[in-house]
C-alpha cells in the first residue's frame, strides 16, 4: 500500500509499505478520507514526545472496515467508521476514570496505550489497523469527509465543555482555524449568549461569522486586543474563553480578556516549547478558573458526530481542497503555508 512516511525528523516520503494485519481487538480500515493538521508539523519536526521514526502519521481520517481481529464485536466488515486517536492502557487511574487521553502509560505500547498517528501508525495511508476502542460507527447520512472530523469534533467539544459553558453565557473563541470554527458552532448549539471569534486572518474571521459568531476581532488591526475583545461584551469581557491558537500571545489574551470570575480553557499548545509570561494577579485577582484541555476522553467524539448528523455543526466549509494521497507534498505545503485559504485539505487514498 501507499503511505506517507516520516523516515526521520524533518523529512517525508510516499512509500510502498506492507498492509498491516489487525491484531486481537483491532480492525483494519481502508482509509477513504484523511487530512493534515498543525500537530502533524510538530510530529514531523520531532518535537512530539513518544514518536518513533520511521513513522506513518495521520490522525484525522475515516473509512471502511475491511477486516477484524479476534475479540472484536460491535463493528463488522463493511461498516463505515471514523477514528478518534487516543487509546489508553485501561489500567491506570485516569483511564479507569474515562480520561484515557491523559493515560499515565503514554507511549508504552506494551501496556496497551496507543496514540494513533503519534506513537503508532496513522491514517495518512491506504490502510490502517487500530484498536476497536478508537473506532466509531458513523451515524446514518455522514460521509467520509465528515468521518475525518471524528477526532476534531471531539477535541473541540471537550474544550468547550471543560469551561462548563451554560446557556446564555457569553464566549470568546481565540483562533479561527478548524478547531475554533467547530467551537463557535458548538457554543451556538449549546445556546450560548454572544459569541466572538478572535484571530488575525480576515477570511477565517468572516467564516466564523457565517458559522455562528456574532462579532469578530482581528487582533492585527486593533491597538489593544484585550480592550477590543472586552468591548464585544460591554467592556467586561466574556464569561468563557476557549483558546485554540496555540501561541503565547493567544494564551495571554485569553487570560487577560475574560471577565472577573470567568473561565478559560487553553487548548492550542499541544506540543512543548511555548512559555507563558503573565502577571499572576490577572488570574488570582481576576478569580479565574483556568483549564488545560488536550484531546477528547470518554467517547466525546460520539456525541460530536451526532451533532454533525443533526446539522448543528457543519464541517464542510472547513474542507477547502480535495487531493489524492500522491499529492501529499502539495497538500502539506498548502496547509502549513496557509496557501489559497487552506484550512483542511482532504486526501483520498
Secondary structure by P-SEA (a helix, b strand, c coil): cbbbbccccccccccccccccccccbbbbccccccccaaaaaaaacccccccccbbbbcccbbbbcccccccccccccccbbbbccccccccccccccccccccccccccccccccccccccccccbbbbbccccccccccccaaaaaaaaaaaaaaaaaaaacccccbbbbbccccaaaaaaaaaaaaacccbbbbbcccaaaaaaaaaacccccccccccccaaaaaaaacccccccbbbbccccaaaaaaaaaaccccbbbbbcccccccbbbbccaaaaaaaccbbbbbcccccaaaaaaaaaaaaccccccccccccccccaaaaaaaaaaacccccccccccc
